[in-house]
């Protein structure tokens, strides 16, 4: 019994250490992409740059504080996504349409931090064209204890970079560790669209 208890504790600590390492990989990647947006605006001498820096400050505060917890209120994750979309909207071409919808009771649920944002980042990174109209769909629905998340974008950049692959692999591994047997993830890259459908049992 003692050996089994020690073994379980060791496995728990191993999983915890791996999750910590995975989140440490997410944070710089997230901030690097955001800084790129501000750099672009500074080159264009945009009047929106000061407001963008404030939004970045809020996002950094979220990444550096909230992500230390194992779980956070779902509405905080949604607020972070909203801030990220607002930040991106300041530099997006006018032909870009962002359809972000949230349904259901999000006030009573908790989620592992930065579990959804990598998919949102991916949609913006590869779904925006400077030449033709682009549409990005991000839909989130809570039904009882289930979170249903859908992200979809046209693949404007056909070759997905290695860094993006790493980011996606990272979040897939975090899902496996945090929600074993309690989630279903489907990623469809066929044709000219990139679709993500994620279901998580939050109970």
Secondary structure, DSSP 8 states (H G I E B T S, - for coil): -HHHHHHHHHHHHHHHHHHHHHHHHHHHHHHHHHHHHHHHHHHTT-TTHHHHHHHHHHHHHHHHHGGGSS-EEHHHHHHHHHHHHHHHHTTS-TTEEEEEEEEE--TT-EE-TTSSHHHHHHHHHHS--SSS-EEEEEEEEEETTEEEEEEEEE-SSSS--HHHHHHHHHHHHHHHHHSTTSEEEEEE--TTEEEEEEEEE--
